[in-house]
Amino acid sequence: MADTIETLLERIRELQKEIEERIEARRQRFRYRLEHGRVVFDREIRHRHRALKISLWPYVSRARLLTVLTAPVIYSLIVPLVLLDVFVAIYQAVCFPAYGIPKVPRRDYIAIDRHRLQYLNALEKLNCVYCGYANGLLALVSEIASRTEAYWCPIKHARKLRGTHARYPSFADYGDGESYRTRLAQLRAELERMEREAGSAG
C-alpha cells in the first residue's frame, strides 16, 4: 500500500514538473525576461500594455457599490496578516533550529511583482501587491506548519480533508499504531536531510 502511494506521489511530482514546463513556455510567449530578479518586457510589449490600461477614475466609477463598500473589510485583514507574519517568523527562527528542521525561505512563497505591469492602474497594482503578499504569506505559513506537523504529528485524520499539504499523503494512516513510530522517524530523518542540504548549499 505504501509503495502504491509513493508511486502516485511520484506521478504527481512529474505532472507538477510538466505544468511548470508549460507555464515557462507561456512566459516565452509574452516576451519577458528576468534581469537581477526584475521582470523586463520588450519595448513593443510595454507600449501595448500601456494602451490596455484603464485609468483610475473610469475603473472606480464602474465598480459595483457592494465592491466599494466591502473593500475596507478586505484591506482590514492586513493587520492580522502582518501579525501572523511576525509571529511565524519568530517561531521559525527560534524553533526550527532546535528541531533540526530547515527554515522555509520567504522568497520561495511571497512574490511582489505584478504591480510592475503597465496595463494595471494604481488601484489594481495595490490589489495585486496585497494579494501577492496575503496568498504568498499563507502558502509560507502552510509550508512551515506542514514541516512542524511532519516533525511532531505525522498522522492522517480520520475523515477526508480538502487542501492538505504535499507531505500529508506520506503521514501514517489514522489508527495504524504499528507504523506510526517508523513513519515519524522517517519523516524526521527527511527533514534533517533537508536541513543538512540547505546548510551545505548555503
FIPA-770690 format. One line per 8 residues: number of its first residue (from 1); their letters; for each residue x, y, z of N, C-alpha, C. Coordinates in Angstrom, 3 decimals, m for minus. Atoms other than C-alpha are relative to their C-alpha. Example, Ala and Ser with C-alpha at 12.3 -4.5 7.8 and 13.67 -1.06 7.14 Angstrom:
BEGIN
1> as> 0.890/m1.190/0.000/12.300/m4.500/7.800/0.900/1.200/0.000  m0.820/m1.190/m0.060/13.670/m1.060/7.140/m0.770/1.090/0.730
//
This chain:
BEGIN
1> madtietl> 0.826/m1.206/0.000/0.000/0.000/0.000/0.867/1.267/0.000  m0.895/m1.152/m0.066/2.808/2.423/0.934/0.704/0.220/m1.325  m0.659/m0.111/1.300/4.560/1.630/m2.363/m0.921/0.636/m1.023  0.975/m0.560/0.938/1.376/2.447/m4.277/m0.129/1.497/0.203  0.112/m1.422/m0.305/1.057/5.813/m2.516/1.245/0.734/m0.473  m1.244/m0.630/0.450/4.722/6.612/m3.190/0.045/0.102/m1.518  0.045/m0.026/1.467/4.242/5.705/m6.865/m0.912/1.120/m0.492  0.950/m1.058/0.371/1.219/8.006/m7.095/0.587/1.378/0.281
9> lerirelq> m0.627/m1.279/m0.332/3.110/10.807/m5.351/1.069/0.369/m1.016  m1.027/m0.255/1.020/5.950/10.422/m7.840/m0.640/0.454/m1.299  0.721/m0.432/1.206/3.456/10.708/m10.705/m0.493/1.428/0.139  0.455/m1.370/m0.250/2.031/13.856/m9.110/1.155/0.974/m0.169  m1.179/m0.867/0.143/5.542/15.342/m8.889/0.382/0.176/m1.469  m0.306/m0.081/1.432/6.127/14.522/m12.559/m0.988/0.918/m0.715  1.014/m0.868/0.602/2.840/16.196/m13.515/0.228/1.461/0.380  m0.292/m1.368/m0.422/3.738/19.273/m11.456/1.167/0.574/m0.794
17> keieerie> m1.148/m0.438/0.797/7.062/19.452/m13.299/m0.437/0.333/m1.419  0.495/m0.247/1.360/5.243/19.214/m16.637/m0.803/1.293/m0.054  0.767/m1.249/m0.065/2.877/22.011/m15.588/0.953/1.191/0.012  m0.992/m1.087/m0.066/5.883/24.209/m14.701/0.659/0.232/m1.348  m0.618/m0.135/1.321/7.444/23.492/m18.097/m0.945/0.703/m0.971  0.977/m0.636/0.894/4.235/24.512/m19.868/m0.192/1.471/0.363  0.099/m1.397/m0.423/3.972/27.690/m17.785/1.204/0.778/m0.510  m1.219/m0.650/0.497/7.566/28.504/m18.732/m0.106/0.272/m1.495
25> arrqrfry> 0.196/m0.205/1.442/6.679/28.046/m22.413/m0.925/1.187/m0.253  0.907/m1.141/0.153/3.830/30.540/m21.972/0.708/1.306/0.344  m0.778/m1.202/m0.322/6.242/33.003/m20.351/0.755/0.485/m1.239  m0.750/m0.366/1.206/8.294/32.913/m23.537/m0.914/0.723/m0.986  0.958/m0.591/0.929/5.174/33.817/m25.497/m0.225/1.487/0.292  0.257/m1.389/m0.368/4.739/37.069/m23.562/1.275/0.839/0.057  m1.244/m0.711/0.260/8.361/38.048/m24.208/0.463/0.860/1.167  m0.676/m0.692/m1.093/9.802/38.936/m20.859/1.116/m0.874/0.530
33> rlehgrvv> m1.148/0.692/m0.575/12.989/38.003/m19.089/0.252/0.565/1.394  m0.373/m0.451/m1.334/14.354/38.273/m15.583/1.437/0.485/m0.025  m1.340/m0.566/m0.120/17.344/40.556/m15.026/0.207/0.438/1.434  m0.267/m0.281/m1.415/18.706/40.588/m11.467/m1.290/m0.048/0.828  1.239/0.185/m0.747/15.316/39.375/m10.192/m1.126/0.923/m0.423  1.020/m0.945/0.459/13.379/42.078/m12.065/m0.482/m0.391/m1.394  0.590/0.360/1.292/10.988/41.412/m14.952/0.215/1.142/m0.989  m0.201/m0.981/1.066/11.863/43.179/m18.204/m0.742/m0.482/m1.241
41> fdreirhr> 0.737/0.295/1.228/9.461/43.269/m21.174/0.678/0.690/m1.179  m0.448/m0.673/1.214/10.367/44.075/m24.756/m0.731/1.339/m0.117  0.586/m1.346/0.139/9.665/47.712/m25.698/m1.397/m0.055/m0.633  1.301/0.103/0.691/6.835/46.752/m28.062/m1.100/m0.478/0.953  0.969/0.529/m0.956/5.092/44.777/m25.313/m0.353/1.064/1.037  0.267/m1.063/m0.972/5.457/47.682/m22.857/m0.976/1.021/m0.568  0.924/m0.954/0.640/3.746/50.037/m25.329/m1.408/m0.589/m0.100  1.298/0.664/0.104/0.963/47.519/m25.883/m0.700/m0.047/1.367
49> hralkisl> 0.569/0.045/m1.353/0.480/47.152/m22.112/m0.558/1.357/0.409  0.483/m1.340/m0.365/0.186/50.926/m21.610/m1.310/0.327/m0.703  1.236/m0.254/0.761/m2.512/51.055/m24.306/m1.194/m0.739/0.599  1.078/0.795/m0.601/m4.535/48.425/m22.393/m0.439/0.508/1.373  0.262/m0.490/m1.360/m4.512/50.375/m19.113/m1.307/0.787/0.061  1.225/m0.767/m0.265/m7.857/51.661/m17.759/0.333/0.980/1.121  m0.326/m1.012/m1.001/m7.391/54.940/m15.880/m0.794/m0.224/1.278  0.553/0.259/m1.332/m8.227/55.023/m12.190/m1.458/0.416/0.131
57> wpyvsrar> 1.377/m0.463/m0.218/m11.408/57.121/m12.243/m1.026/m0.838/m0.782  0.959/0.876/0.693/m13.211/55.149/m15.014/m0.097/m1.386/0.647  m0.018/1.319/m0.641/m12.154/51.946/m13.258/m0.840/0.010/1.273  0.742/m0.088/m1.267/m13.539/53.063/m9.872/m1.468/0.288/m0.258  1.398/m0.386/0.247/m16.698/54.605/m11.330/m0.832/m1.173/m0.534  0.719/1.178/0.509/m17.606/51.275/m12.980/m0.164/m1.091/1.053  0.044/1.045/m1.034/m17.159/49.306/m9.760/m1.400/m0.116/0.601  1.286/0.218/m0.672/m20.226/47.750/m8.113/0.045/0.612/1.388
65> lltvltap> 0.086/m0.645/m1.310/m21.399/49.502/m4.954/0.442/m0.951/1.111  m0.380/0.965/m1.036/m21.005/46.317/m2.893/1.512/m0.221/0.038  m1.452/0.138/0.049/m17.395/46.035/m4.068/0.667/1.137/0.758  m0.553/m1.177/m0.689/m16.663/49.570/m2.849/m0.249/m0.090/1.497  0.355/0.053/m1.421/m18.464/49.011/0.464/0.761/m1.075/0.764  m0.700/1.091/m0.694/m16.681/45.752/1.254/1.519/0.133/m0.050  m1.455/m0.171/0.113/m13.189/46.998/0.310/0.685/0.221/1.354  m0.670/m0.169/m1.302/m12.391/48.223/3.863/0.118/m1.305/0.799
73> viyslivp> m0.060/1.288/m0.701/m13.182/44.736/5.204/1.176/m0.826/m0.531  m1.111/0.741/0.612/m10.756/43.169/2.747/1.336/0.562/0.485  m1.282/m0.609/m0.349/m7.980/45.655/3.497/0.297/m0.074/1.494  m0.232/0.089/m1.452/m8.503/45.384/7.283/0.727/m1.287/0.385  m0.698/1.262/m0.291/m7.123/41.839/7.084/1.517/0.147/0.006  m1.446/m0.192/0.007/m3.658/43.316/6.597/0.567/m0.041/1.419  m0.490/m0.022/m1.388/m3.391/43.744/10.386/0.263/m1.414/0.513  m0.314/1.360/m0.456/m3.810/40.050/11.330/1.028/m0.715/m0.874
81> lvlldvfv> m0.987/0.627/0.869/m1.752/39.035/8.287/1.425/0.392/0.399  m1.329/m0.455/m0.411/1.221/41.159/9.357/0.366/m0.593/1.358  m0.260/0.619/m1.302/0.875/39.890/12.941/0.363/m1.475/m0.163  m0.312/1.402/0.285/0.808/36.316/11.629/1.411/m0.122/m0.550  m1.327/0.007/0.615/3.893/37.054/9.535/1.084/0.147/1.072  m0.993/m0.261/m1.049/5.789/38.418/12.553/0.136/m1.203/0.933  m0.042/1.111/m0.957/4.824/35.585/14.903/0.566/m1.270/m0.619  m0.520/1.199/0.669/5.550/32.832/12.365/1.498/0.138/m0.276
89> aiyqavcf> m1.440/m0.225/0.208/8.931/34.406/11.554/0.777/m0.263/1.292  m0.648/0.241/m1.295/9.821/34.376/15.256/m0.013/m1.493/0.324  0.135/1.434/m0.270/8.519/30.815/15.643/1.034/m0.802/m0.789  m0.924/0.747/0.860/10.561/29.552/12.699/1.458/0.264/0.404  m1.375/m0.353/m0.371/13.715/31.424/13.802/0.424/m0.654/1.310  m0.330/0.558/m1.314/13.527/30.069/17.363/m0.071/m1.527/0.013  0.279/1.434/m0.154/12.100/26.560/16.974/0.660/m0.893/m1.049  m0.502/0.888/1.035/13.277/25.189/13.640/1.459/m0.408/0.213
97> paygipkv> m1.372/0.446/m0.269/16.995/25.249/14.510/0.077/m1.006/1.153  0.005/0.923/m1.146/16.199/23.499/17.798/m0.456/m1.394/m0.417  0.513/1.299/0.441/14.315/20.710/15.971/0.830/m0.604/m1.132  m0.748/0.481/1.165/16.771/20.442/13.068/m0.847/0.015/m1.260  0.865/m0.142/1.176/14.055/21.488/10.600/0.518/1.170/m0.833  m0.477/m1.116/0.820/15.188/23.603/7.635/m1.021/1.133/m0.052  0.895/m1.158/0.079/13.768/27.123/7.577/m0.565/0.124/m1.405  0.671/m0.187/1.283/11.332/27.971/4.800/0.356/1.386/m0.530
105> prrdyiai> m0.364/m1.320/0.543/12.681/30.770/2.560/m1.236/0.769/m0.460  1.136/m0.852/0.387/10.167/33.625/2.177/m0.063/0.194/m1.515  m0.026/m0.318/1.436/11.307/34.324/m1.395/m0.598/m1.120/m0.852  0.591/1.108/0.755/10.065/30.880/m2.467/m1.528/0.051/m0.004  1.453/m0.019/m0.151/6.497/31.793/m1.475/m0.631/1.376/m0.209  0.578/m1.345/0.114/5.993/35.562/m1.442/0.656/0.725/m1.162  m0.484/m0.740/1.172/6.324/37.380/m4.769/m0.829/1.271/m0.151  0.657/m1.288/0.216/5.518/41.070/m5.126/0.580/0.554/m1.298
113> drhrlqyl> m0.536/m0.433/1.293/5.964/41.770/m8.823/m1.081/0.456/m0.984  1.047/m0.324/0.981/2.581/42.229/m10.505/m0.278/1.496/m0.102  0.214/m1.451/0.041/2.493/45.949/m9.633/0.839/0.678/m1.075  m0.838/m0.572/1.056/5.125/46.476/m12.348/m0.652/m0.111/m1.387  0.673/0.161/1.292/2.675/45.522/m15.111/m0.640/1.318/m0.423  0.429/m1.323/0.466/1.933/48.618/m17.202/m1.491/0.069/m0.356  1.427/m0.045/0.337/m1.653/47.599/m18.045/m0.891/0.078/1.230  0.761/m0.151/m1.235/m2.718/47.917/m14.404/0.042/1.450/0.469
121> naleklnc> m0.003/m1.345/m0.585/m3.824/51.211/m12.838/0.438/m0.091/1.465  m0.547/m0.052/m1.363/m2.790/52.313/m9.329/m0.760/m0.904/0.968  0.791/0.826/m0.917/m5.676/50.563/m7.531/0.197/m1.488/m0.294  m0.253/1.397/0.361/m5.183/47.332/m9.458/1.379/m0.443/0.481  m1.348/0.319/m0.477/m1.477/47.459/m8.603/m0.005/m0.226/1.512  0.101/0.166/m1.454/m2.293/47.940/m4.914/m0.646/m1.338/0.337  0.679/1.286/m0.232/m4.696/44.990/m5.054/0.940/m1.177/m0.265  m0.915/1.088/0.349/m2.034/42.843/m6.717/1.113/m0.153/1.038
129> vycgyang> m0.995/0.065/m1.070/0.552/43.733/m4.067/m0.611/m0.698/1.215  0.691/0.567/m1.164/m1.966/42.885/m1.349/m0.227/m1.501/m0.170  0.289/1.423/0.250/m2.993/39.559/m2.914/1.288/m0.821/m0.065  m1.274/0.705/0.067/0.607/38.586/m3.672/0.566/m0.248/1.390  m0.501/0.145/m1.368/1.571/39.212/m0.063/m0.861/m0.976/0.796  0.899/0.821/m0.821/m1.515/37.612/1.521/0.066/m1.472/m0.394  m0.008/1.397/0.430/m1.572/34.444/m0.577/1.380/m0.626/0.143  m1.356/0.505/m0.199/2.208/34.093/m0.514/0.277/m0.292/1.460
137> llalvsei> m0.196/0.209/m1.434/2.234/34.504/3.257/m0.720/m1.255/0.469  0.754/1.180/m0.425/m0.487/31.876/3.712/0.645/m1.285/m0.515  m0.723/1.170/0.520/1.435/29.462/1.458/1.257/m0.257/0.826  m1.198/0.113/m0.843/4.596/30.165/3.501/m0.361/m0.602/1.354  0.438/0.498/m1.308/2.737/29.577/6.767/m0.417/m1.465/m0.102  0.409/1.390/0.200/1.238/26.367/5.371/1.211/m0.927/m0.076  m1.219/0.814/0.104/4.721/25.071/4.499/0.687/m0.126/1.363  m0.586/0.046/m1.345/6.056/26.000/7.954/m0.806/m0.951/0.882
145> asrteayw> 0.864/0.874/m0.801/3.056/24.282/9.547/0.142/m1.459/m0.428  m0.115/1.388/0.473/3.475/21.185/7.341/1.299/m0.631/0.486  m1.265/0.531/m0.519/7.112/20.805/8.387/m0.121/m0.279/1.500  0.217/0.203/m1.438/6.075/21.193/12.024/m0.836/m1.252/0.234  0.880/1.160/m0.153/3.301/18.626/11.610/0.747/m1.292/m0.328  m0.779/1.188/0.364/5.665/16.189/9.886/0.960/m0.389/1.121  m0.944/0.272/m1.091/8.053/16.512/12.829/m0.710/m0.510/1.257  0.646/0.308/m1.278/5.540/16.268/15.683/m1.167/m0.978/m0.097
153> cpikhark> 1.231/0.809/0.017/2.384/14.528/14.490/m0.386/m0.425/m1.413  0.302/0.393/1.374/2.533/12.901/11.048/m1.024/m1.133/m0.093  1.094/0.979/0.047/m0.815/11.082/11.281/m1.138/0.611/m0.812  1.157/m0.466/0.760/m3.627/11.402/8.759/m1.214/0.108/0.928  1.233/m0.125/m0.769/m7.018/12.453/10.087/m0.964/m1.125/m0.367  0.957/1.085/0.224/m9.923/10.016/10.357/m0.888/0.294/m1.202  0.863/m0.336/1.140/m12.016/11.909/7.811/0.792/0.701/m1.086  m0.663/m0.601/1.155/m11.106/13.171/4.375/m0.034/1.518/0.119
161> lrgthary> m0.093/m1.455/m0.040/m9.909/16.771/4.228/0.355/0.532/m1.377  m0.386/m0.667/1.248/m9.578/19.196/1.328/1.194/0.899/0.252  m1.095/m0.956/m0.076/m6.479/21.236/0.640/1.123/m0.386/0.938  m1.118/0.422/m0.856/m3.990/19.149/2.569/1.323/0.319/m0.695  m1.303/m0.349/0.544/m0.306/19.958/2.121/0.663/m1.218/m0.647  m0.660/1.040/0.795/2.125/17.941/0.000/0.561/m1.143/0.851  m0.543/1.060/m0.855/3.557/15.987/2.973/m1.079/m0.936/0.539  1.089/0.735/m0.657/0.171/14.767/4.194/m0.150/m1.450/m0.485
169> psfadygd> 0.150/1.396/0.440/m0.066/11.643/1.957/1.054/m0.948/0.569  m1.058/0.837/m0.564/3.210/10.397/3.482/m0.189/m0.277/1.487  0.227/0.197/m1.429/1.809/10.536/7.018/m0.539/m1.408/0.268  0.533/1.304/m0.398/0.894/7.370/8.929/m1.519/0.036/m0.054  1.460/0.078/0.047/m2.678/6.208/8.471/m0.587/0.105/1.401  0.718/m0.142/m1.267/m5.153/7.023/11.208/m0.281/m1.395/0.577  0.230/1.293/m0.651/m5.242/4.103/13.651/1.093/m1.032/m0.218  m1.074/0.948/0.273/m2.071/2.434/12.319/1.126/0.201/1.010
177> gesyrtrl> m0.968/m0.155/m1.082/m0.184/2.304/15.612/1.308/m0.705/m0.257  m1.215/0.765/0.265/2.293/m0.267/14.300/1.020/0.801/m0.810  m0.957/m0.703/0.873/3.802/2.003/11.625/0.221/1.456/0.401  m0.109/m1.417/m0.360/3.394/5.369/13.387/1.435/0.406/0.349  m1.348/m0.386/m0.441/6.821/5.423/15.094/1.005/m0.076/m1.157  m0.890/0.135/1.156/8.515/4.219/11.902/m0.149/1.206/m0.923  0.249/m1.151/0.878/6.869/6.958/9.804/0.535/1.279/0.633  m0.495/m1.181/m0.710/7.698/9.552/12.459/1.515/0.115/m0.160
185> aqlraele> m1.462/0.003/0.136/11.386/8.556/12.361/0.414/0.313/m1.435  m0.341/m0.223/1.411/11.422/8.527/8.544/m0.192/1.471/m0.384  0.286/m1.391/0.359/9.826/11.975/8.233/0.958/0.960/0.699  m0.986/m0.839/m0.695/12.132/13.456/10.867/1.361/m0.107/m0.689  m1.270/0.188/0.713/15.118/11.951/9.030/m0.008/0.787/m1.312  0.123/m0.752/1.244/13.845/13.519/5.802/0.197/1.496/0.250  m0.167/m1.412/m0.352/13.603/16.943/7.469/1.461/0.308/0.353  m1.409/m0.198/m0.360/17.111/16.545/8.907/0.883/m0.016/m1.247
193> rmereags> m0.756/0.042/1.257/18.423/15.609/5.443/m0.148/1.329/m0.752  0.242/m1.294/0.640/16.780/18.755/4.021/0.820/1.099/0.676  m0.762/m0.992/m0.764/18.438/20.799/6.783/1.488/m0.080/m0.334  m1.416/0.171/0.349/21.859/19.328/6.010/0.279/0.527/m1.405  m0.184/m0.459/1.376/21.438/20.003/2.288/m0.089/1.513/m0.097  0.129/m1.462/m0.009/20.287/23.565/2.969/1.264/0.624/0.589  m1.219/m0.504/m0.624/23.330/24.063/5.223/1.204/m0.079/m0.914  m1.151/0.166/0.908/25.798/22.725/2.666/m0.126/0.894/m1.217
201> ag> 0.212/m0.885/1.156/24.195/24.778/m0.135/0.296/1.451/0.380  m0.232/m1.375/m0.453/24.420/27.958/1.979/1.411/0.196/0.365
//
